Amino acid sequence: MTNVSFDFTDQTVLITGASRGIGAATAQLFAQSGARVVVNYRADQAGAEQVSAAITAAGGQAMPMQGDAGNVDDVRRMMATVGKQWGPVRVLVHNASAINRAYFLDATLDDFDGMFGANVRGPYLMSQLAAQQMIAAGAGGSIIHISTILAQLTIQNRTLYAATKGALESLTRAMALDLARHNIRVNAVAPGLIYTQALRDGISALGEENFTKFIPVKRFGDAHEIASTVAFLASDAASYITGALIPVDGGLGVAEAGPK
């Protein structure tokens, strides 16, 4: 666990895709920092309940909440439920994401619609509803979107994934301008190769060393390093930061590709 300290006492924080990996680490850090944390999950109920139980056991407040962050009805239900039970959301972290590994010529329009629905339309609506709660409360707030290094430096067979994350980054900047008048800051974090179970599953057959050798710091990132960046952006320490895209990738985004 990270030793970074922030203060989110009595703030309601909603984190999508929080049953494991980056989302779980982020939920734990906000809870340690005094927040009431909504642990959203789509299908991994056991994971979300485990994260919530760990938070509660440590003296924090957590509420697991099922819902597909890309589904309009689910998004509306979740936002209404959170507002009713815990008051207006003060921090929204949109971490949930769909991925498509189809080759460009094989990806269908249904794939296209599904990916943009999950990775752009869902965050758009949830951010809009969260912002409405923040404005009604009159206290401002913070919205943070989790993007990816692949929005800028993509790889083969990630056409739709890269396109949706690029759109999410543009949405972040545009939202920041529109919401600044309401004291709502909007930023994005772009993780590089973070050592989650999903990453381990994806590279196990290829060997970890074939990836770390291209990273300037020569190691994978840790989910808690993303969580700390998210918490910083949501904190008063980042009160003058909005519309920013923060890469957290060990220098991978600025390195020249090729054998070292």
Phi and psi restraints in degrees (value plus and minus 20) as a CYANA .aco file:
   2 THR   PHI     -96.1   -56.1
   2 THR   PSI     133.3   173.3
   3 ASN   PHI    -120.6   -80.6
   3 ASN   PSI     -16.0    24.0
   4 VAL   PHI     -84.7   -44.7
   4 VAL   PSI     118.2   158.2
   5 SER   PHI    -135.8   -95.8
   5 SER   PSI     110.4   150.4
   6 PHE   PHI    -154.3  -114.3
   6 PHE   PSI     148.7   188.7
   7 ASP   PHI    -146.6  -106.6
   7 ASP   PSI      88.3   128.3
   8 PHE   PHI    -142.8  -102.8
   8 PHE   PSI      14.5    54.5
   9 THR   PHI     -73.6   -33.6
   9 THR   PSI     108.1   148.1
  10 ASP   PHI      45.8    85.8
  10 ASP   PSI      -5.4    34.6
  11 GLN   PHI    -115.3   -75.3
  11 GLN   PSI     121.0   161.0
  12 THR   PHI    -111.5   -71.5
  12 THR   PSI     103.9   143.9
  13 VAL   PHI    -141.3  -101.3
  13 VAL   PSI     105.4   145.4
  14 LEU   PHI    -129.4   -89.4
  14 LEU   PSI     103.9   143.9
  15 ILE   PHI    -142.5  -102.5
  15 ILE   PSI      99.0   139.0
  16 THR   PHI    -104.8   -64.8
  16 THR   PSI     130.5   170.5
  17 GLY   PHI      40.8    80.8
  17 GLY   PSI      26.7    66.7
  18 ALA   PHI    -123.3   -83.3
  18 ALA   PSI      -4.6    35.4
  19 SER   PHI    -102.4   -62.4
  19 SER   PSI     -31.2     8.8
  20 ARG   PHI    -184.7  -144.7
  20 ARG   PSI     154.0   194.0
  21 GLY   PHI      36.8    76.8
  21 GLY   PSI    -157.0  -117.0
  22 ILE   PHI     -79.8   -39.8
  22 ILE   PSI     -63.0   -23.0
  23 GLY   PHI     -81.5   -41.5
  23 GLY   PSI     -62.9   -22.9
  24 ALA   PHI     -85.5   -45.5
  24 ALA   PSI     -64.5   -24.5
  25 ALA   PHI     -82.2   -42.2
  25 ALA   PSI     -58.1   -18.1
  26 THR   PHI     -87.9   -47.9
  26 THR   PSI     -61.6   -21.6
  27 ALA   PHI     -80.5   -40.5
  27 ALA   PSI     -63.5   -23.5
  28 GLN   PHI     -84.4   -44.4
  28 GLN   PSI     -60.6   -20.6
  29 LEU   PHI     -88.1   -48.1
  29 LEU   PSI     -63.1   -23.1
  30 PHE   PHI     -83.2   -43.2
  30 PHE   PSI     -59.8   -19.8
  31 ALA   PHI     -84.5   -44.5
  31 ALA   PSI     -61.9   -21.9
  32 GLN   PHI     -80.8   -40.8
  32 GLN   PSI     -45.5    -5.5
  33 SER   PHI    -115.3   -75.3
  33 SER   PSI      -6.0    34.0
  34 GLY   PHI      78.5   118.5
  34 GLY   PSI     -21.3    18.7
  35 ALA   PHI     -98.8   -58.8
  35 ALA   PSI     135.5   175.5
  36 ARG   PHI    -107.8   -67.8
  36 ARG   PSI      98.3   138.3
  37 VAL   PHI    -130.9   -90.9
  37 VAL   PSI     104.9   144.9
  38 VAL   PHI    -111.5   -71.5
  38 VAL   PSI      96.9   136.9
  39 VAL   PHI    -117.2   -77.2
  39 VAL   PSI      72.5   112.5
  40 ASN   PHI     -99.0   -59.0
  40 ASN   PSI     125.3   165.3
  41 TYR   PHI    -168.3  -128.3
  41 TYR   PSI     134.0   174.0
  42 ARG   PHI    -115.9   -75.9
  42 ARG   PSI     -70.7   -30.7
  43 ALA   PHI    -149.2  -109.2
  43 ALA   PSI     -44.1    -4.1
  44 ASP   PHI    -107.1   -67.1
  44 ASP   PSI      52.9    92.9
  45 GLN   PHI     -82.9   -42.9
  45 GLN   PSI     -62.4   -22.4
  46 ALA   PHI     -80.8   -40.8
  46 ALA   PSI     -62.1   -22.1
  47 GLY   PHI     -84.3   -44.3
  47 GLY   PSI     -63.8   -23.8
  48 ALA   PHI     -85.1   -45.1
  48 ALA   PSI     -60.1   -20.1
  49 GLU   PHI     -88.1   -48.1
  49 GLU   PSI     -54.5   -14.5
  50 GLN   PHI     -86.6   -46.6
  50 GLN   PSI     -64.6   -24.6
  51 VAL   PHI     -80.9   -40.9
  51 VAL   PSI     -65.6   -25.6
  52 SER   PHI     -84.3   -44.3
  52 SER   PSI     -61.0   -21.0
  53 ALA   PHI     -84.2   -44.2
  53 ALA   PSI     -60.0   -20.0
  54 ALA   PHI     -84.3   -44.3
  54 ALA   PSI     -60.2   -20.2
  55 ILE   PHI     -84.0   -44.0
  55 ILE   PSI     -66.4   -26.4
  56 THR   PHI     -83.3   -43.3
  56 THR   PSI     -61.2   -21.2
  57 ALA   PHI     -83.1   -43.1
  57 ALA   PSI     -48.8    -8.8
  58 ALA   PHI    -107.4   -67.4
  58 ALA   PSI     -15.8    24.2
  59 GLY   PHI      75.7   115.7
  59 GLY   PSI     -12.5    27.5
  60 GLY   PHI    -114.7   -74.7
  60 GLY   PSI    -198.3  -158.3
  61 GLN   PHI    -138.3   -98.3
  61 GLN   PSI     106.6   146.6
  62 ALA   PHI    -164.5  -124.5
  62 ALA   PSI     124.8   164.8
  63 MET   PHI    -153.4  -113.4
  63 MET   PSI      89.2   129.2
  64 PRO   PHI     -88.9   -48.9
  64 PRO   PSI     120.2   160.2
  65 MET   PHI    -163.5  -123.5
  65 MET   PSI      97.8   137.8
  66 GLN   PHI     -97.9   -57.9
  66 GLN   PSI     122.1   162.1
  67 GLY   PHI     146.7   186.7
  67 GLY   PSI     121.2   161.2
  68 ASP   PHI    -104.4   -64.4
  68 ASP   PSI      94.0   134.0
  69 ALA   PHI     -87.8   -47.8
  69 ALA   PSI     -27.2    12.8
  70 GLY   PHI    -122.7   -82.7
  70 GLY   PSI     -19.6    20.4
  71 ASN   PHI    -121.9   -81.9
  71 ASN   PSI     104.8   144.8
  72 VAL   PHI     -78.7   -38.7
  72 VAL   PSI     -67.0   -27.0
  73 ASP   PHI     -83.4   -43.4
  73 ASP   PSI     -62.1   -22.1
  74 ASP   PHI     -84.1   -44.1
  74 ASP   PSI     -62.3   -22.3
  75 VAL   PHI     -81.6   -41.6
  75 VAL   PSI     -66.2   -26.2
  76 ARG   PHI     -82.7   -42.7
  76 ARG   PSI     -62.2   -22.2
  77 ARG   PHI     -83.5   -43.5
  77 ARG   PSI     -65.9   -25.9
  78 MET   PHI     -82.5   -42.5
  78 MET   PSI     -65.6   -25.6
  79 MET   PHI     -84.8   -44.8
  79 MET   PSI     -59.5   -19.5
  80 ALA   PHI     -86.1   -46.1
  80 ALA   PSI     -61.1   -21.1
  81 THR   PHI     -85.2   -45.2
  81 THR   PSI     -65.2   -25.2
  82 VAL   PHI     -81.7   -41.7
  82 VAL   PSI     -66.5   -26.5
  83 GLY   PHI     -79.9   -39.9
  83 GLY   PSI     -57.5   -17.5
  84 LYS   PHI     -93.1   -53.1
  84 LYS   PSI     -61.7   -21.7
  85 GLN   PHI    -105.2   -65.2
  85 GLN   PSI     -57.8   -17.8
  86 TRP   PHI    -144.4  -104.4
  86 TRP   PSI     -14.8    25.2
  87 GLY   PHI      65.0   105.0
  87 GLY   PSI     159.7   199.7
  88 PRO   PHI     -82.0   -42.0
  88 PRO   PSI     122.1   162.1
  89 VAL   PHI     -85.8   -45.8
  89 VAL   PSI     112.3   152.3
  90 ARG   PHI    -120.7   -80.7
  90 ARG   PSI     -51.8   -11.8
  91 VAL   PHI    -154.1  -114.1
  91 VAL   PSI     107.8   147.8
  92 LEU   PHI    -135.3   -95.3
  92 LEU   PSI     104.2   144.2
  93 VAL   PHI    -135.1   -95.1
  93 VAL   PSI      89.6   129.6
  94 HIS   PHI    -115.0   -75.0
  94 HIS   PSI      75.7   115.7
  95 ASN   PHI    -123.5   -83.5
  95 ASN   PSI     -46.9    -6.9
  96 ALA   PHI     -79.6   -39.6
  96 ALA   PSI     123.4   163.4
  97 SER   PHI    -177.5  -137.5
  97 SER   PSI     123.2   163.2
  98 ALA   PHI    -118.1   -78.1
  98 ALA   PSI     133.2   173.2
  99 ILE   PHI    -150.9  -110.9
  99 ILE   PSI     126.5   166.5
 100 ASN   PHI    -153.2  -113.2
 100 ASN   PSI     107.4   147.4
 101 ARG   PHI    -130.4   -90.4
 101 ARG   PSI       3.7    43.7
 102 ALA   PHI     -97.2   -57.2
 102 ALA   PSI     123.7   163.7
 103 TYR   PHI     -82.7   -42.7
 103 TYR   PSI     123.8   163.8
 104 PHE   PHI     -69.7   -29.7
 104 PHE   PSI     -65.0   -25.0
 105 LEU   PHI     -94.0   -54.0
 105 LEU   PSI     -32.0     8.0
 106 ASP   PHI    -118.9   -78.9
 106 ASP   PSI     -37.0     3.0
 107 ALA   PHI     -92.0   -52.0
 107 ALA   PSI     109.7   149.7
 108 THR   PHI    -114.6   -74.6
 108 THR   PSI     150.3   190.3
 109 LEU   PHI     -86.6   -46.6
 109 LEU   PSI     -49.8    -9.8
 110 ASP   PHI     -84.5   -44.5
 110 ASP   PSI     -60.8   -20.8
 111 ASP   PHI     -80.1   -40.1
 111 ASP   PSI     -64.8   -24.8
 112 PHE   PHI     -78.2   -38.2
 112 PHE   PSI     -70.4   -30.4
 113 ASP   PHI     -83.2   -43.2
 113 ASP   PSI     -60.3   -20.3
 114 GLY   PHI     -85.2   -45.2
 114 GLY   PSI     -62.5   -22.5
 115 MET   PHI     -88.2   -48.2
 115 MET   PSI     -63.2   -23.2
 116 PHE   PHI     -90.3   -50.3
 116 PHE   PSI     -50.1   -10.1
 117 GLY   PHI     -84.2   -44.2
 117 GLY   PSI     -64.6   -24.6
 118 ALA   PHI     -95.5   -55.5
 118 ALA   PSI     -62.6   -22.6
 119 ASN   PHI    -118.9   -78.9
 119 ASN   PSI     -32.2     7.8
 120 VAL   PHI    -147.2  -107.2
 120 VAL   PSI     -74.7   -34.7
 121 ARG   PHI     -82.8   -42.8
 121 ARG   PSI     -64.2   -24.2
 122 GLY   PHI     -80.4   -40.4
 122 GLY   PSI     -72.8   -32.8
 123 PRO   PHI     -79.2   -39.2
 123 PRO   PSI     -55.3   -15.3
 124 TYR   PHI     -80.5   -40.5
 124 TYR   PSI     -70.8   -30.8
 125 LEU   PHI     -87.2   -47.2
 125 LEU   PSI     -64.2   -24.2
 126 MET   PHI     -84.1   -44.1
 126 MET   PSI     -59.5   -19.5
 127 SER   PHI     -84.8   -44.8
 127 SER   PSI     -59.8   -19.8
 128 GLN   PHI     -82.6   -42.6
 128 GLN   PSI     -66.4   -26.4
 129 LEU   PHI     -87.1   -47.1
 129 LEU   PSI     -58.9   -18.9
 130 ALA   PHI     -84.7   -44.7
 130 ALA   PSI     -62.6   -22.6
 131 ALA   PHI     -82.2   -42.2
 131 ALA   PSI     -58.2   -18.2
 132 GLN   PHI     -82.1   -42.1
 132 GLN   PSI     -60.2   -20.2
 133 GLN   PHI     -85.1   -45.1
 133 GLN   PSI     -62.1   -22.1
 134 MET   PHI     -83.2   -43.2
 134 MET   PSI     -62.8   -22.8
 135 ILE   PHI     -85.5   -45.5
 135 ILE   PSI     -62.6   -22.6
 136 ALA   PHI     -82.4   -42.4
 136 ALA   PSI     -54.6   -14.6
 137 ALA   PHI     -97.0   -57.0
 137 ALA   PSI     -42.0    -2.0
 138 GLY   PHI      53.8    93.8
 138 GLY   PSI      -3.0    37.0
 139 ALA   PHI    -133.0   -93.0
 139 ALA   PSI     -16.1    23.9
 140 GLY   PHI      52.8    92.8
 140 GLY   PSI    -186.6  -146.6
 141 GLY   PHI     150.3   190.3
 141 GLY   PSI    -191.5  -151.5
 142 SER   PHI    -161.1  -121.1
 142 SER   PSI     113.5   153.5
 143 ILE   PHI    -141.0  -101.0
 143 ILE   PSI     108.4   148.4
 144 ILE   PHI    -149.1  -109.1
 144 ILE   PSI     103.4   143.4
 145 HIS   PHI    -120.7   -80.7
 145 HIS   PSI     116.9   156.9
 146 ILE   PHI    -114.4   -74.4
 146 ILE   PSI      93.6   133.6
 147 SER   PHI    -119.0   -79.0
 147 SER   PSI    -159.7  -119.7
 148 THR   PHI    -185.8  -145.8
 148 THR   PSI     133.5   173.5
 149 ILE   PHI     -80.0   -40.0
 149 ILE   PSI     -43.8    -3.8
 150 LEU   PHI     -92.1   -52.1
 150 LEU   PSI     -30.5     9.5
 151 ALA   PHI     -89.5   -49.5
 151 ALA   PSI     -45.6    -5.6
 152 GLN   PHI    -128.5   -88.5
 152 GLN   PSI     -57.5   -17.5
 153 LEU   PHI    -145.3  -105.3
 153 LEU   PSI      60.5   100.5
 154 THR   PHI    -102.2   -62.2
 154 THR   PSI     151.3   191.3
 155 ILE   PHI    -147.3  -107.3
 155 ILE   PSI     153.1   193.1
 156 GLN   PHI     -83.2   -43.2
 156 GLN   PSI     129.9   169.9
 157 ASN   PHI      43.9    83.9
 157 ASN   PSI      12.3    52.3
 158 ARG   PHI    -152.3  -112.3
 158 ARG   PSI       7.1    47.1
 159 THR   PHI     -74.4   -34.4
 159 THR   PSI     -73.6   -33.6
 160 LEU   PHI     -90.4   -50.4
 160 LEU   PSI     -59.3   -19.3
 161 TYR   PHI     -81.0   -41.0
 161 TYR   PSI     -68.6   -28.6
 162 ALA   PHI     -82.4   -42.4
 162 ALA   PSI     -61.4   -21.4
 163 ALA   PHI     -83.6   -43.6
 163 ALA   PSI     -61.6   -21.6
 164 THR   PHI     -88.7   -48.7
 164 THR   PSI     -57.1   -17.1
 165 LYS   PHI     -92.6   -52.6
 165 LYS   PSI     -53.2   -13.2
 166 GLY   PHI     -82.9   -42.9
 166 GLY   PSI     -60.8   -20.8
 167 ALA   PHI     -84.7   -44.7
 167 ALA   PSI     -58.8   -18.8
 168 LEU   PHI     -83.6   -43.6
 168 LEU   PSI     -57.3   -17.3
 169 GLU   PHI     -88.2   -48.2
 169 GLU   PSI     -59.7   -19.7
 170 SER   PHI     -85.1   -45.1
 170 SER   PSI     -60.1   -20.1
 171 LEU   PHI     -80.8   -40.8
 171 LEU   PSI     -60.3   -20.3
 172 THR   PHI     -77.9   -37.9
 172 THR   PSI     -69.3   -29.3
 173 ARG   PHI     -84.2   -44.2
 173 ARG   PSI     -63.0   -23.0
 174 ALA   PHI     -86.8   -46.8
 174 ALA   PSI     -61.5   -21.5
 175 MET   PHI     -81.0   -41.0
 175 MET   PSI     -59.5   -19.5
 176 ALA   PHI     -78.5   -38.5
 176 ALA   PSI     -59.9   -19.9
 177 LEU   PHI     -87.2   -47.2
 177 LEU   PSI     -65.8   -25.8
 178 ASP   PHI     -88.8   -48.8
 178 ASP   PSI     -52.2   -12.2
 179 LEU   PHI    -116.9   -76.9
 179 LEU   PSI     -25.1    14.9
 180 ALA   PHI     -79.5   -39.5
 180 ALA   PSI     -55.2   -15.2
 181 ARG   PHI     -83.9   -43.9
 181 ARG   PSI     -38.9     1.1
 182 HIS   PHI    -121.4   -81.4
 182 HIS   PSI      -9.0    31.0
 183 ASN   PHI      40.8    80.8
 183 ASN   PSI      14.9    54.9
 184 ILE   PHI    -131.0   -91.0
 184 ILE   PSI     100.7   140.7
 185 ARG   PHI    -117.3   -77.3
 185 ARG   PSI     121.1   161.1
 186 VAL   PHI    -149.9  -109.9
 186 VAL   PSI     101.9   141.9
 187 ASN   PHI    -158.5  -118.5
 187 ASN   PSI     149.3   189.3
 188 ALA   PHI    -154.1  -114.1
 188 ALA   PSI     129.4   169.4
 189 VAL   PHI    -138.2   -98.2
 189 VAL   PSI     112.8   152.8
 190 ALA   PHI    -134.4   -94.4
 190 ALA   PSI      73.7   113.7
 191 PRO   PHI     -88.7   -48.7
 191 PRO   PSI     130.3   170.3
 192 GLY   PHI    -112.3   -72.3
 192 GLY   PSI    -151.4  -111.4
 193 LEU   PHI    -107.7   -67.7
 193 LEU   PSI      80.1   120.1
 194 ILE   PHI    -122.1   -82.1
 194 ILE   PSI     114.0   154.0
 195 TYR   PHI     -99.7   -59.7
 195 TYR   PSI      50.1    90.1
 196 THR   PHI    -119.8   -79.8
 196 THR   PSI     151.9   191.9
 197 GLN   PHI     -82.0   -42.0
 197 GLN   PSI     -56.5   -16.5
 198 ALA   PHI     -82.1   -42.1
 198 ALA   PSI     -61.6   -21.6
 199 LEU   PHI     -86.1   -46.1
 199 LEU   PSI     -65.0   -25.0
 200 ARG   PHI     -80.3   -40.3
 200 ARG   PSI     -61.1   -21.1
 201 ASP   PHI     -83.5   -43.5
 201 ASP   PSI     -57.1   -17.1
 202 GLY   PHI     -95.8   -55.8
 202 GLY   PSI     -45.3    -5.3
 203 ILE   PHI    -133.9   -93.9
 203 ILE   PSI     -18.6    21.4
 204 SER   PHI     -76.6   -36.6
 204 SER   PSI     -56.9   -16.9
 205 ALA   PHI     -97.7   -57.7
 205 ALA   PSI     -35.2     4.8
 206 LEU   PHI    -121.6   -81.6
 206 LEU   PSI     -37.4     2.6
 207 GLY   PHI      72.1   112.1
 207 GLY   PSI     105.5   145.5
 208 GLU   PHI     -81.8   -41.8
 208 GLU   PSI     -54.2   -14.2
 209 GLU   PHI     -84.4   -44.4
 209 GLU   PSI     -42.9    -2.9
 210 ASN   PHI     -94.9   -54.9
 210 ASN   PSI     -27.5    12.5
 211 PHE   PHI    -129.7   -89.7
 211 PHE   PSI     -65.2   -25.2
 212 THR   PHI     -84.1   -44.1
 212 THR   PSI     -45.8    -5.8
 213 LYS   PHI     -85.9   -45.9
 213 LYS   PSI     -39.4     0.6
 214 PHE   PHI    -112.4   -72.4
 214 PHE   PSI     -28.0    12.0
 215 ILE   PHI    -111.6   -71.6
 215 ILE   PSI     103.9   143.9
 216 PRO   PHI     -73.0   -33.0
 216 PRO   PSI     -56.9   -16.9
 217 VAL   PHI    -104.9   -64.9
 217 VAL   PSI     -20.4    19.6
 218 LYS   PHI      44.7    84.7
 218 LYS   PSI      10.2    50.2
 219 ARG   PHI    -176.7  -136.7
 219 ARG   PSI     142.0   182.0
 220 PHE   PHI     -96.0   -56.0
 220 PHE   PSI     138.9   178.9
 221 GLY   PHI    -101.4   -61.4
 221 GLY   PSI     144.4   184.4
 222 ASP   PHI    -130.0   -90.0
 222 ASP   PSI     125.3   165.3
 223 ALA   PHI     -77.0   -37.0
 223 ALA   PSI     -51.9   -11.9
 224 HIS   PHI     -90.0   -50.0
 224 HIS   PSI     -43.2    -3.2
 225 GLU   PHI     -91.5   -51.5
 225 GLU   PSI     -52.0   -12.0
 226 ILE   PHI     -91.9   -51.9
 226 ILE   PSI     -63.5   -23.5
 227 ALA   PHI     -77.9   -37.9
 227 ALA   PSI     -62.1   -22.1
 228 SER   PHI     -84.2   -44.2
 228 SER   PSI     -57.9   -17.9
 229 THR   PHI     -86.8   -46.8
 229 THR   PSI     -62.5   -22.5
 230 VAL   PHI     -81.6   -41.6
 230 VAL   PSI     -66.8   -26.8
 231 ALA   PHI     -83.2   -43.2
 231 ALA   PSI     -59.8   -19.8
 232 PHE   PHI     -79.3   -39.3
 232 PHE   PSI     -67.0   -27.0
 233 LEU   PHI     -83.2   -43.2
 233 LEU   PSI     -50.7   -10.7
 234 ALA   PHI    -102.8   -62.8
 234 ALA   PSI     -32.8     7.2
 235 SER   PHI    -109.0   -69.0
 235 SER   PSI     149.2   189.2
 236 ASP   PHI     -85.4   -45.4
 236 ASP   PSI     -40.6    -0.6
 237 ALA   PHI     -84.1   -44.1
 237 ALA   PSI     -41.0    -1.0
 238 ALA   PHI    -130.6   -90.6
 238 ALA   PSI       9.2    49.2
 239 SER   PHI     -83.3   -43.3
 239 SER   PSI     -36.0     4.0
 240 TYR   PHI    -129.5   -89.5
 240 TYR   PSI      -2.6    37.4
 241 ILE   PHI    -133.3   -93.3
 241 ILE   PSI      98.6   138.6
 242 THR   PHI    -172.2  -132.2
 242 THR   PSI     128.5   168.5
 243 GLY   PHI      55.5    95.5
 243 GLY   PSI      -2.4    37.6
 244 ALA   PHI    -118.2   -78.2
 244 ALA   PSI     130.6   170.6
 245 LEU   PHI    -136.0   -96.0
 245 LEU   PSI      95.1   135.1
 246 ILE   PHI    -124.3   -84.3
 246 ILE   PSI      89.7   129.7
 247 PRO   PHI     -97.0   -57.0
 247 PRO   PSI     114.5   154.5
 248 VAL   PHI    -147.7  -107.7
 248 VAL   PSI      65.2   105.2
 249 ASP   PHI    -162.2  -122.2
 249 ASP   PSI      -5.3    34.7
 250 GLY   PHI      43.4    83.4
 250 GLY   PSI       3.1    43.1
 251 GLY   PHI      68.7   108.7
 251 GLY   PSI     -20.0    20.0
 252 LEU   PHI     -80.4   -40.4
 252 LEU   PSI     -54.9   -14.9
 253 GLY   PHI     -90.5   -50.5
 253 GLY   PSI     -36.8     3.2
 254 VAL   PHI    -132.0   -92.0
 254 VAL   PSI     -14.3    25.7
 255 ALA   PHI    -110.0   -70.0
 255 ALA   PSI     123.8   163.8
 256 GLU   PHI     -93.0   -53.0
 256 GLU   PSI     109.9   149.9
 257 ALA   PHI     -88.6   -48.6
 257 ALA   PSI     132.0   172.0
 258 GLY   PHI     108.7   148.7
 258 GLY   PSI     147.3   187.3
 259 PRO   PHI     -80.3   -40.3
 259 PRO   PSI     123.2   163.2
